[in-house]
Structures are given as structure tokens and as C-alpha cells.
């Protein structure tokens, strides 16, 4: 994998234990203000010969380990943007070397909408399932501010399309994405959005001001104010209190103030109790100290 990507690779958290297959690097969109993915990798589609060579070597490796992986994830930022015919060829190569339970990948809402039903169904027939959509927010104001490139309506239409076709999906939500200025719109819109769709898993991450992301310049210009940690927790509590879905909540990413994993609705009460206790029993200074401890070991994990 080191021949395809730098130190870090972007992969869906729900699928992080799958076999990763290099198909693209970077993201085809490249405009979101909060993201530094494009600094590390410009968007590129690998040749089929490169992908097959990688799969061939992976097959030998797993045979020597006497293991037979069946779950695969295409890399990187949004491989579903690639032409369906190319993806079908990639899927065929994976089937050539392995038995396949399913093949997942990151996708933008617009990637889903641009594919026809027939294209998505062909990919589904070849194993595509468990797509991961970076919806980020249920507020059009927040999405527009960050130049996300899709609307809340697009998010809903993409998710409903996948549901209609029988393709399961998870979604990413970014706490704090509205900053202080749009926190109410962000949390209220996101709660409403999540109750209109049916993801098998909701992944929460918290907005980070990456030094090479365009958002950093807006912070310096005081056009975006990062939320205090107590307010991030308040957003998370509001969204989860409002949630009516039967789903998995995954907030284990290091950017989150308190790591959490729960099945809803069964774990809703306990999850909210933990969040409220963590918020109420710590000062903002103590919360920030806890955050700094996590970031000092970021590169060691």
C-alpha cells in the first residue's frame, strides 16, 4: 500500500478491518473547506493492471497466512465517482482472486445521484454494499459555508435511492462543523436529517482545524469560530436525544471528546448519561487538557 498512498489513508471507519483495495487516491471534488486530503494526495485513478498486481500479491500474502478475507473496501476519498464500467472491472478482479461477501467504499451523495439505478444494481449484483456517505451536516447553511457541493435534499435523495435499491450505507456526521456561528442550525438540521434516512451506522467525528485545510484561513480571519468542547458535547447530546432510528452509533474517533459505541435505541439512555456526565463533571479547561493528551499520541497509533 505504501506504493499508492502516503502515511495516512482515508477509509470508512465501519469498514476499517476489511482488505483495502487501491482504486483512487485523494478525492475528485477537492473543495470542502475543512478537508486537507487534497494536500496529501491529488485525485488519481489507478490503472487496472496496477490494481490487479496489488490483488495478486494480496492473494499470495493471505494464502501464506491461511486466511481467506471476504470483505473489501475500495480506496480512497470517493471511488464511486469513477465510471461504473471501470468499477465493474475492478469488482471482477477482486472476484478473480477472492471469494467476496461484499465490497464497500466512500461515496459522496452526488456520486450516488449521478449513477443510474441500472449501474448501481449491476454493482450491487457484483457485491457492492455498505457504502459510506460523508453527509457531514443537515443544514444547508453549514454545507454551503464549507463548499460541500451538495444540499440536504441531495443527501436525502441519495440515501432514499440506496434504500430503494437495497444497498446498505453508513453516514458521517461532523460535530462542530457550523462553528459557534451556525451551531443551532447544524444540530437541529442534522437531527432532522438523520431521522429521515436509515443508515446501518452513524459515524460521528469532530471538526478539526487542519493546518493545511482552507478552513484554517477563515479561523484566522475570524469568519469561523471553533466550538468549545462543552458545546460540541451539547451538539452531540441534542442530536442523539432527537434520534429515533434503529442504528449503530460510532463515535470512537480520536477527534471526539468522549469515545462511544452503542446500538440505538437500546443503548440510547446509557449513551446520553455518559455524555452528560462527561460534560457536566469537567470544566472546559479540563476537557481541553484531555484533548491535548490524545493529540500528542496521534502519530503513534
C-alpha positions as CSV (number, residue, x, y, z in Angstrom):
1,X,0.0,0.0,0.0
2,X,3.0,2.3,0.5
3,X,3.4,2.5,-3.3
4,X,-0.1,4.0,-3.6
5,X,-0.5,6.3,-0.6
6,X,1.4,8.5,1.9
7,X,1.5,7.7,5.6
8,X,-2.3,8.2,6.1
9,X,-5.1,6.6,4.1
10,X,-8.7,7.6,4.3
11,X,-11.0,4.7,4.8
12,X,-14.6,4.3,6.2
13,X,-14.5,3.6,9.9
14,X,-17.2,0.9,9.7
15,X,-15.1,-1.0,7.2
16,X,-11.6,-0.4,8.6
17,X,-10.9,-4.1,9.1
18,X,-11.6,-5.1,5.5
19,X,-9.0,-5.6,2.8
20,X,-8.3,-2.2,1.3
21,X,-8.0,-2.1,-2.5
22,X,-6.3,0.9,-4.1
23,X,-8.5,2.3,-6.8
24,X,-8.2,6.0,-6.5
25,X,-6.2,8.4,-4.4
26,X,-7.5,11.7,-3.0
27,X,-11.0,13.0,-3.7
28,X,-12.5,14.0,-7.0
29,X,-14.3,17.1,-5.6
30,X,-11.4,18.8,-3.7
31,X,-13.3,21.9,-2.5
32,X,-14.5,21.2,1.1
33,X,-13.0,23.9,3.4
34,X,-12.5,21.6,6.4
35,X,-10.5,18.9,4.5
36,X,-6.8,18.5,4.0
37,X,-7.0,15.3,2.0
38,X,-6.1,17.1,-1.2
39,X,-2.8,18.3,0.2
40,X,-1.7,14.8,0.8
41,X,-3.0,13.3,-2.4
42,X,-4.2,14.8,-5.7
43,X,-7.0,12.8,-7.2
44,X,-5.8,9.9,-9.3
45,X,-7.4,6.7,-10.7
46,X,-5.0,3.7,-10.7
47,X,-4.7,1.6,-13.8
48,X,-6.4,-1.8,-13.8
49,X,-3.0,-3.5,-14.2
50,X,-1.8,-1.8,-11.1
51,X,-4.9,-2.9,-9.2
52,X,-4.6,-6.5,-10.4
53,X,-0.9,-6.6,-9.4
54,X,-1.8,-5.5,-5.9
55,X,-4.6,-8.0,-5.6
56,X,-2.4,-10.8,-6.9
57,X,0.2,-10.0,-4.2
58,X,-2.5,-9.8,-1.5
59,X,-3.8,-13.2,-2.5
60,X,-0.3,-14.7,-2.1
61,X,0.0,-13.0,1.3
62,X,-3.3,-14.2,2.6
63,X,-2.7,-17.7,1.3
64,X,0.6,-17.9,3.2
65,X,-1.3,-16.7,6.3
66,X,-4.0,-19.4,5.6
67,X,-6.6,-16.7,5.7
68,X,-9.5,-16.1,3.2
69,X,-10.7,-12.5,3.5
70,X,-14.2,-11.9,2.0
71,X,-14.8,-8.2,2.8
72,X,-13.2,-5.5,0.7
73,X,-13.1,-1.7,0.7
74,X,-12.1,0.4,-2.3
75,X,-9.9,3.4,-1.6
76,X,-9.8,6.4,-1.3
77,X,-12.0,9.6,-0.9
78,X,-14.9,8.7,-3.2
79,X,-14.2,5.8,-5.6
80,X,-17.9,5.7,-6.6
81,X,-17.3,8.8,-8.8
82,X,-15.4,6.5,-11.3
83,X,-17.3,5.2,-14.3
84,X,-19.5,2.2,-13.5
85,X,-17.8,0.1,-16.2
86,X,-14.4,0.7,-14.7
87,X,-15.7,-0.3,-11.2
88,X,-17.2,-3.4,-12.7
89,X,-13.8,-4.4,-14.0
90,X,-12.3,-3.7,-10.5
91,X,-15.0,-5.8,-8.9
92,X,-14.3,-8.6,-11.4
93,X,-10.6,-8.6,-10.5
94,X,-11.5,-8.9,-6.8
95,X,-13.8,-11.9,-7.6
96,X,-10.9,-13.4,-9.7
97,X,-8.6,-13.7,-6.6
98,X,-11.0,-13.9,-3.7
99,X,-14.4,-15.0,-2.5
100,X,-16.5,-11.9,-1.9
101,X,-19.1,-11.2,0.8
102,X,-19.3,-7.5,-0.1
103,X,-17.3,-4.5,-1.5
104,X,-17.7,-1.1,0.2
105,X,-16.3,2.4,-0.4
106,X,-16.7,6.0,0.5
107,X,-19.1,8.0,-1.7
108,X,-20.4,11.5,-2.0
109,X,-24.1,12.0,-2.2
110,X,-23.7,13.4,-5.7
111,X,-21.8,10.2,-6.7
112,X,-24.8,8.2,-5.8
113,X,-27.2,10.5,-7.6
114,X,-25.1,10.6,-10.8
115,X,-25.2,6.8,-11.1
116,X,-28.3,5.3,-12.7
117,X,-30.4,2.7,-11.0
118,X,-29.1,0.2,-13.5
119,X,-25.5,1.0,-12.9
120,X,-25.9,0.7,-9.1
121,X,-27.8,-2.5,-9.4
122,X,-25.1,-4.0,-11.6
123,X,-22.5,-3.1,-9.0
124,X,-24.8,-4.4,-6.2
125,X,-25.0,-7.7,-8.1
126,X,-21.2,-7.9,-8.1
127,X,-21.1,-7.4,-4.3
128,X,-21.3,-3.6,-3.7
129,X,-22.8,-2.9,-0.3
130,X,-22.2,-0.9,2.9
131,X,-21.4,2.4,1.1
132,X,-20.2,5.2,3.4
133,X,-21.5,8.7,2.7
134,X,-20.0,11.8,4.1
135,X,-23.1,13.8,4.7
136,X,-21.5,16.0,7.5
137,X,-24.5,18.2,8.3
138,X,-28.2,18.5,7.9
139,X,-28.0,22.3,7.5
140,X,-27.8,23.8,4.0
141,X,-26.2,26.9,5.5
142,X,-23.4,24.8,7.0
143,X,-23.0,22.8,3.8
144,X,-22.9,25.9,1.7
145,X,-20.4,27.7,4.0
146,X,-18.0,24.7,3.8
147,X,-18.5,24.4,0.0
148,X,-19.6,20.8,0.4
149,X,-21.1,20.7,-3.1
150,X,-24.4,19.0,-2.2
151,X,-27.5,20.1,-0.4
152,X,-29.5,18.4,2.4
153,X,-32.1,17.5,-0.3
154,X,-29.3,15.7,-2.2
155,X,-28.3,13.8,1.0
156,X,-31.9,12.6,1.5
157,X,-32.4,11.7,-2.2
158,X,-29.1,9.8,-2.3
159,X,-29.9,7.8,0.9
160,X,-33.5,7.1,-0.3
161,X,-32.1,5.9,-3.6
162,X,-29.8,3.4,-1.9
163,X,-32.6,2.3,0.4
164,X,-34.9,1.7,-2.6
165,X,-32.2,-0.3,-4.4
166,X,-31.4,-2.4,-1.3
167,X,-27.9,-1.1,-0.8
168,X,-27.0,-0.5,2.8
169,X,-25.0,2.5,3.9
170,X,-23.5,4.4,6.8
171,X,-23.1,8.1,7.2
172,X,-20.5,10.5,8.6
173,X,-21.6,13.5,10.7
174,X,-19.1,16.2,11.8
175,X,-19.8,17.7,15.2
176,X,-18.9,21.4,15.4
177,X,-19.0,21.9,11.6
178,X,-21.1,25.0,12.0
179,X,-18.8,26.6,14.5
180,X,-20.3,29.0,17.0
181,X,-22.0,30.9,14.3
182,X,-24.2,28.0,13.0
183,X,-24.2,25.5,15.8
184,X,-28.0,25.7,16.3
185,X,-28.7,25.3,12.5
186,X,-26.2,22.4,12.4
187,X,-27.5,20.4,15.3
188,X,-31.2,20.9,14.5
189,X,-30.9,20.2,10.8
190,X,-28.7,17.2,11.4
191,X,-31.1,15.7,13.9
192,X,-33.9,16.1,11.4
193,X,-31.8,14.7,8.5
194,X,-30.9,11.6,10.5
195,X,-34.5,10.8,11.3
196,X,-35.4,10.9,7.6
197,X,-32.9,8.3,6.5
198,X,-32.0,4.8,7.5
199,X,-28.2,4.2,7.8
200,X,-27.0,1.0,9.4
201,X,-24.4,3.1,11.2
202,X,-23.9,6.7,12.1
203,X,-20.2,7.8,12.5
204,X,-19.6,10.9,14.5
205,X,-16.3,12.8,14.1
206,X,-15.5,16.3,15.4
207,X,-14.3,19.2,13.2
208,X,-10.5,19.7,13.3
209,X,-8.8,22.8,12.1
210,X,-6.1,21.1,10.0
211,X,-3.2,23.4,9.3
212,X,-3.3,22.8,5.5
213,X,-7.1,23.0,5.1
214,X,-8.7,26.2,3.8
215,X,-10.8,26.4,6.9
216,X,-7.7,27.5,8.8
217,X,-7.6,30.8,6.9
218,X,-11.2,31.5,7.9
219,X,-10.4,30.8,11.5
220,X,-7.5,33.3,11.3
221,X,-9.9,35.8,9.7
222,X,-12.4,35.3,12.5
223,X,-15.0,34.1,9.9
224,X,-15.3,30.7,11.7
225,X,-15.1,30.2,15.4
226,X,-14.3,26.7,16.7
227,X,-16.8,25.4,19.2
228,X,-15.8,25.0,22.8
229,X,-15.7,21.3,23.8
230,X,-18.8,21.6,26.1
231,X,-20.7,23.0,23.1
232,X,-19.5,20.1,20.9
233,X,-20.9,17.7,23.5
234,X,-24.1,19.7,23.6
235,X,-24.5,19.3,19.8
236,X,-23.9,15.5,20.2
237,X,-26.4,15.2,23.0
238,X,-29.1,17.2,21.2
239,X,-28.7,15.1,18.0
240,X,-28.7,11.8,19.9
241,X,-31.7,12.8,22.1
242,X,-33.6,13.6,19.0
243,X,-32.6,10.4,17.2
244,X,-35.5,7.9,16.5
245,X,-33.6,5.4,14.3
246,X,-32.6,1.9,15.0
247,X,-28.9,2.1,14.1
248,X,-25.3,1.8,15.5
249,X,-23.7,5.0,16.8
250,X,-20.0,5.0,16.4
251,X,-18.2,8.0,18.0
252,X,-14.9,6.3,18.6
253,X,-12.7,8.5,16.5
254,X,-10.0,10.3,18.4
255,X,-11.4,13.7,17.4
256,X,-14.5,13.1,19.6
257,X,-14.4,14.3,23.2
258,X,-15.7,11.0,24.6
259,X,-15.3,7.7,22.7
260,X,-18.7,5.9,22.4
261,X,-20.1,2.9,20.6
262,X,-23.7,1.9,21.1
263,X,-26.7,0.3,19.4
264,X,-29.8,2.5,19.3
265,X,-32.4,2.6,20.7
266,X,-31.2,0.0,23.2
267,X,-28.2,2.0,24.3
268,X,-29.6,5.5,24.0
269,X,-30.2,6.2,27.6
270,X,-26.8,4.9,28.8
271,X,-25.0,6.8,26.0
272,X,-26.7,10.1,26.8
273,X,-26.0,9.6,30.5
274,X,-22.3,9.1,29.8
275,X,-22.1,12.2,27.6
276,X,-23.9,14.4,30.1
277,X,-21.8,13.2,33.0
278,X,-18.6,13.9,31.0
279,X,-19.8,17.4,30.1
280,X,-21.1,18.3,33.5
281,X,-18.3,16.8,35.6
282,X,-15.4,18.6,33.7
283,X,-14.6,22.2,33.2
284,X,-13.8,23.4,29.7
285,X,-10.1,23.7,30.8
286,X,-10.1,20.0,31.9
287,X,-11.8,19.0,28.7
288,X,-9.2,20.7,26.6
289,X,-6.4,19.1,28.7
290,X,-7.9,15.7,27.9
291,X,-8.0,16.7,24.2
292,X,-4.3,17.6,24.1
293,X,-3.3,14.3,25.7
294,X,-5.0,12.5,22.7
295,X,-3.3,14.6,20.1
296,X,0.2,14.1,21.5
297,X,0.0,10.4,20.6
298,X,-1.8,10.8,17.3
299,X,1.1,9.7,15.2
300,X,2.0,6.7,17.4
301,X,-1.3,4.8,16.9
